[in-house]
Amino acid sequence: MSAMGVTRQLDAEPTNLRMVRDPGVGIATFARRCSDLRRNWPNNLLVGFHFILGGNQFMCHSASTGSAVPFRVQAYVETIVQTCADGGRGLVSVVLFGSAAIGNWVETVSDVDLILVVPDCATDEDTDRLRSEVERIEIHHRLCSHSAHGQPALERFLDRVTAHGQSFSICTRGDLLSGNIGRIARMHPLQAMFVDRIVLAHFVASGITVWGEAILPLVPVAPIRRFDVFKAFFGLFPMALLCAAIFPLHPAITKYAMGVLKSSVHSCFFCYERRRASLEEEINFFERRLGSNRTLIQLLDLRREYRNSFPFVVSCIPALVRLHLRTSIDNRFPREAHSGRLPR
């Protein structure tokens, strides 16, 4: 039976038959029990997860890798829904994207990237309350090591300019359906002018709706232009220069350079393949396409065993130039980036 067929059957069920969560069954236990479901319905890996979080209100589209969401991430999302959904009045949809959505989440180095979609009638006060509650839940689940208030000024600045510390965003349903990255990310219009189209296309292609209305297939995504490859480069290149310039001032500056290079790899790979893959797969692709690159290999090594490395930070600068230049040359633009899951 297809995932679409399952969803239609769920929608057809009368409301008095909706499954109620047994408090004695944990999320990890249930996930193990639904392993047979995952084998039988590979296009709906988290069907059991949807039931445990609220019955037929849940939808899911498997990521391109076909990997299940990690149990720890499931528990985190479950807590957000139980605490903040308020029967659909607090949340319209919860979208998981990034490494946790495609099966490449590494507990020690990866964030859990979420878009929390609220009703169009939500006020700024409602949004602020939701943000505070999710930040509290994030800390409780040990997915955020510190609050912004306890950070040094330099680290707060670096987190802001690199978006390193931002693991979730909140937008209204209308904002998401607009396909306007400025509205979705709540940016100032002048700031949104510098964001390339790859960002939204990448998000839509890798996103999974783990709770609520499946809005992603309805989000309009504009074609990617060669201009967007250079916009992405000019957004990342100053950050790489900054990391090299202030390396002696911060003991963990390498992690910011890693984030910059990882964003570059993701953007350039998406321009070639128009899909999201694990970082390892993306780097293997560029090793075959562009030849061996010591900086990209070192990026993987540092993710496995982190250490501060000035040579790596400096080498990120020419690596960025090479990646974006070759991407602009090798591909024909504009490249169509359709909404929803894109073919391999």
C-alpha positions as CSV (number, residue, x, y, z in Angstrom):
1,M,0.0,0.0,0.0
2,S,1.4,3.4,-0.9
3,A,1.9,6.2,1.6
4,M,-0.8,8.3,-0.1
5,G,-3.2,5.4,0.3
6,V,-2.4,5.1,4.0
7,T,-3.0,8.9,4.4
8,R,-6.4,8.6,2.6
9,Q,-7.4,5.7,4.8
10,L,-6.4,7.6,7.9
11,D,-8.4,10.7,6.8
12,A,-11.4,8.4,6.1
13,E,-11.5,7.0,9.7
14,P,-14.1,8.4,12.0
15,T,-12.7,10.6,14.7
16,N,-13.9,8.3,17.6
17,L,-11.5,5.6,16.3
18,R,-8.4,7.8,16.4
19,M,-5.5,6.2,18.2
20,V,-4.8,7.5,21.7
21,R,-1.2,7.4,23.0
22,D,-0.6,4.8,25.7
23,P,1.5,6.6,28.3
24,G,3.3,3.4,29.1
25,V,4.8,3.2,25.6
26,G,7.9,5.3,24.9
27,I,8.9,6.8,21.6
28,A,11.9,4.5,21.3
29,T,9.9,1.4,22.1
30,F,7.3,2.3,19.5
31,A,9.9,3.1,16.9
32,R,11.4,-0.4,17.3
33,R,7.9,-2.0,17.0
34,C,7.2,-0.1,13.7
35,S,10.4,-1.4,12.0
36,D,8.2,-3.8,10.0
37,L,6.0,-0.9,8.9
38,R,9.1,0.9,7.6
39,R,10.1,-2.1,5.5
40,N,6.6,-2.4,4.1
41,W,6.0,1.3,3.5
42,P,9.4,2.8,2.6
43,N,7.7,6.0,1.5
44,N,6.1,6.6,4.9
45,L,8.9,5.7,7.3
46,L,7.4,7.6,10.3
47,V,3.8,6.5,10.0
48,G,4.0,5.1,13.6
49,F,5.5,8.3,14.8
50,H,2.5,10.2,13.4
51,F,0.1,8.1,15.4
52,I,2.0,8.4,18.6
53,L,2.0,12.2,18.3
54,G,-1.6,12.6,17.6
55,G,-3.2,10.2,15.1
56,N,-4.4,11.2,11.6
57,Q,-3.3,14.8,12.0
58,F,0.2,13.8,11.2
59,M,1.7,13.6,7.8
60,C,5.2,12.7,6.6
61,H,7.3,12.6,3.5
62,S,10.4,10.5,3.7
63,A,13.7,12.2,3.0
64,S,15.6,11.4,-0.2
65,T,17.9,9.0,1.7
66,G,15.0,7.0,3.1
67,S,16.4,7.2,6.6
68,A,14.3,7.4,9.8
69,V,14.5,10.4,12.1
70,P,16.7,9.7,15.1
71,F,14.9,8.7,18.3
72,R,16.3,11.6,20.2
73,V,15.0,14.1,17.6
74,Q,11.6,12.4,17.6
75,A,11.4,12.8,21.4
76,Y,12.4,16.5,21.0
77,V,9.7,17.2,18.4
78,E,7.1,15.2,20.4
79,T,7.7,17.4,23.4
80,I,7.3,20.6,21.3
81,V,4.0,19.4,19.8
82,Q,2.6,18.2,23.2
83,T,3.6,21.5,24.8
84,C,2.9,24.1,22.1
85,A,0.4,22.7,19.6
86,D,-2.7,23.7,21.6
87,G,-5.0,21.6,19.4
88,G,-3.8,23.3,16.3
89,R,-4.3,26.9,17.6
90,G,-0.6,27.2,18.6
91,L,0.9,25.4,15.6
92,V,-0.2,24.7,12.1
93,S,2.8,22.5,11.0
94,V,6.2,21.4,12.2
95,V,8.8,20.9,9.4
96,L,12.1,19.2,10.0
97,F,15.0,19.8,7.6
98,G,18.7,19.6,7.3
99,S,20.8,16.6,8.5
100,A,18.2,15.2,10.9
101,A,15.7,14.9,8.0
102,I,18.0,13.1,5.6
103,G,19.7,10.6,8.0
104,N,23.0,12.4,8.5
105,W,22.4,13.8,12.0
106,V,25.5,13.5,14.3
107,E,24.6,14.0,17.9
108,T,27.8,15.8,18.9
109,V,27.9,18.3,16.1
110,S,24.5,18.6,14.4
111,D,21.6,20.9,15.2
112,V,18.0,19.9,14.9
113,D,16.7,22.3,12.3
114,L,13.0,23.1,12.5
115,I,10.5,25.5,10.9
116,L,7.5,26.0,13.3
117,V,4.5,27.2,11.3
118,V,1.9,29.2,13.3
119,P,-1.5,30.4,12.2
120,D,-1.7,33.7,10.3
121,C,-3.6,35.2,13.2
122,A,-0.7,34.7,15.6
123,T,0.6,37.9,17.2
124,D,4.1,38.9,18.0
125,E,3.5,38.0,21.6
126,D,2.3,34.5,20.7
127,T,5.5,34.1,18.6
128,D,7.7,35.3,21.4
129,R,6.1,32.9,23.9
130,L,6.5,30.0,21.5
131,R,10.2,30.9,20.9
132,S,10.9,31.0,24.6
133,E,9.1,27.7,25.2
134,V,11.0,25.9,22.4
135,E,14.3,27.3,23.6
136,R,13.5,25.9,27.0
137,I,12.6,22.5,25.5
138,E,15.8,22.6,23.4
139,I,17.9,23.1,26.5
140,H,16.0,20.4,28.4
141,H,16.8,17.9,25.7
142,R,20.4,19.0,25.7
143,L,20.3,20.1,22.1
144,C,21.4,23.6,23.0
145,S,24.5,23.9,25.2
146,H,24.0,27.5,26.4
147,S,21.7,30.4,26.2
148,A,22.5,33.6,24.3
149,H,22.6,35.5,27.6
150,G,25.5,33.5,28.9
151,Q,27.6,33.8,25.8
152,P,30.6,36.2,25.3
153,A,29.9,39.1,23.0
154,L,32.2,37.8,20.3
155,E,30.5,34.4,20.2
156,R,27.0,36.1,20.1
157,F,28.2,38.2,17.1
158,L,29.6,35.1,15.3
159,D,26.4,33.1,15.9
160,R,24.4,36.0,14.5
161,V,26.4,36.6,11.3
162,T,26.9,32.9,10.6
163,A,23.4,31.7,11.8
164,H,25.4,29.1,13.7
165,G,23.2,29.2,16.9
166,Q,19.8,29.4,15.2
167,S,18.3,25.9,15.1
168,F,14.7,26.8,14.5
169,S,12.6,29.5,12.9
170,I,9.0,30.5,13.4
171,C,6.8,31.8,10.5
172,T,3.1,32.0,9.7
173,R,1.4,29.8,7.2
174,G,1.0,32.7,4.9
175,D,4.7,33.5,5.1
176,L,5.7,29.9,4.2
177,L,3.2,29.8,1.3
178,S,4.5,33.1,-0.1
179,G,7.9,31.5,-1.0
180,N,9.5,34.7,0.2
181,I,12.6,33.8,2.2
182,G,12.6,37.2,3.9
183,R,9.1,36.6,5.3
184,I,9.8,33.0,6.2
185,A,13.1,33.9,8.1
186,R,11.7,37.2,9.3
187,M,14.5,39.2,7.8
188,H,14.7,42.9,7.2
189,P,13.9,43.5,3.5
190,L,17.4,44.8,2.9
191,Q,19.0,41.7,4.5
192,A,16.7,39.4,2.4
193,M,18.0,41.0,-0.8
194,F,21.3,39.2,-0.2
195,V,19.9,35.8,0.3
196,D,20.1,33.5,-2.7
197,R,17.3,31.3,-4.1
198,I,19.2,28.2,-3.3
199,V,18.4,28.6,0.4
200,L,14.6,28.1,-0.1
201,A,15.0,25.4,-2.8
202,H,17.3,23.5,-0.5
203,F,15.0,23.8,2.5
204,V,11.9,22.6,0.5
205,A,13.8,19.7,-1.1
206,S,15.1,18.4,2.3
207,G,12.2,19.2,4.5
208,I,9.9,16.6,6.2
209,T,6.5,17.6,7.6
210,V,6.5,15.7,10.9
211,W,3.3,17.2,12.4
212,G,0.3,19.1,11.1
213,E,-0.5,20.3,7.6
214,A,1.8,19.2,4.8
215,I,2.5,22.7,3.3
216,L,5.8,22.1,1.7
217,P,4.5,20.8,-1.7
218,L,2.6,24.1,-2.0
219,V,5.5,26.4,-1.5
220,P,6.6,28.1,-4.8
221,V,10.3,27.8,-5.5
222,A,11.9,30.1,-8.1
223,P,14.5,28.7,-10.6
224,I,18.1,29.0,-9.5
225,R,20.2,31.4,-11.5
226,R,23.9,31.6,-12.0
227,F,23.6,34.9,-10.1
228,D,22.4,32.9,-7.1
229,V,25.7,30.9,-7.1
230,F,27.6,34.1,-6.8
231,K,25.2,35.6,-4.2
232,A,25.8,32.5,-2.1
233,F,29.6,32.9,-2.5
234,F,29.5,36.6,-1.5
235,G,27.5,35.7,1.5
236,L,29.9,33.1,2.7
237,F,33.3,34.5,1.6
238,P,33.4,37.4,4.0
239,M,32.6,35.0,6.9
240,A,35.5,32.8,5.9
241,L,37.8,35.8,5.8
242,L,36.4,36.9,9.2
243,C,37.2,33.5,10.7
244,A,40.8,33.7,9.5
245,A,41.2,37.3,10.7
246,I,40.0,36.7,14.3
247,F,41.3,33.2,14.8
248,P,43.5,34.1,17.8
249,L,40.5,35.8,19.6
250,H,38.3,32.7,20.0
251,P,39.3,29.2,21.0
252,A,36.6,27.5,18.8
253,I,36.7,29.6,15.7
254,T,37.3,26.5,13.5
255,K,33.7,25.4,14.1
256,Y,32.4,28.6,12.4
257,A,34.7,28.0,9.5
258,M,33.4,24.5,9.3
259,G,29.9,25.8,9.1
260,V,30.7,28.2,6.4
261,L,32.4,25.5,4.2
262,K,29.6,23.0,4.9
263,S,27.0,25.6,3.7
264,S,29.1,26.1,0.5
265,V,29.2,22.4,-0.2
266,H,25.4,22.0,0.4
267,S,24.6,25.0,-1.9
268,C,27.0,23.9,-4.7
269,F,25.9,20.3,-4.6
270,F,22.3,21.3,-4.8
271,C,23.0,23.3,-8.0
272,Y,24.4,20.2,-9.6
273,E,22.0,17.6,-8.4
274,R,18.9,19.6,-7.2
275,R,18.6,17.4,-4.1
276,R,20.0,17.2,-0.6
277,A,22.4,14.4,0.4
278,S,24.6,13.7,3.4
279,L,27.8,15.7,3.7
280,E,29.9,12.6,3.0
281,E,28.0,11.9,-0.2
282,E,28.3,15.6,-1.3
283,I,32.1,15.6,-0.7
284,N,32.5,12.3,-2.5
285,F,30.7,13.9,-5.4
286,F,33.1,16.8,-5.5
287,E,36.1,14.6,-5.1
288,R,35.0,12.7,-8.2
289,R,34.0,15.8,-10.1
290,L,36.7,18.3,-9.2
291,G,39.5,16.1,-8.0
292,S,41.0,15.5,-4.6
293,N,40.5,18.4,-2.1
294,R,42.3,18.1,1.2
295,T,40.2,20.8,2.9
296,L,36.9,18.9,2.2
297,I,38.4,15.7,3.6
298,Q,39.6,17.6,6.6
299,L,36.1,19.0,7.1
300,L,34.9,15.4,7.6
301,D,37.7,14.5,9.9
302,L,37.0,17.6,12.1
303,R,33.4,16.6,12.3
304,R,34.5,13.2,13.7
305,E,37.1,14.6,16.0
306,Y,37.0,18.4,16.5
307,R,40.1,20.5,17.1
308,N,41.0,24.1,16.5
309,S,43.0,24.4,13.2
310,F,44.3,27.6,11.7
311,P,45.5,25.9,8.5
312,F,42.0,24.5,7.9
313,V,40.4,27.9,8.5
314,V,42.7,29.6,6.0
315,S,42.3,26.8,3.4
316,C,38.5,27.3,3.5
317,I,39.0,30.5,1.5
318,P,40.4,29.0,-1.7
319,A,38.0,26.0,-1.3
320,L,35.0,28.4,-1.4
321,V,36.3,30.1,-4.5
322,R,36.9,26.8,-6.3
323,L,33.5,25.3,-5.4
324,H,31.4,28.3,-6.5
325,L,33.5,29.1,-9.6
326,R,33.2,25.5,-10.9
327,T,29.5,25.3,-10.0
328,S,28.8,28.4,-12.0
329,I,30.8,27.1,-15.0
330,D,29.7,23.4,-15.0
331,N,25.9,23.9,-14.9
332,R,23.4,25.4,-17.2
333,F,21.2,28.1,-15.7
334,P,18.5,28.8,-14.8
335,R,17.9,25.5,-13.1
336,E,14.4,24.6,-12.2
337,A,13.9,23.8,-8.5
338,H,10.4,22.3,-8.1
339,S,8.5,22.3,-4.8
340,G,8.5,19.0,-2.9
341,R,10.9,16.1,-3.2
342,L,13.0,16.3,-6.3
343,P,14.2,13.3,-8.3
344,R,17.7,12.0,-8.0
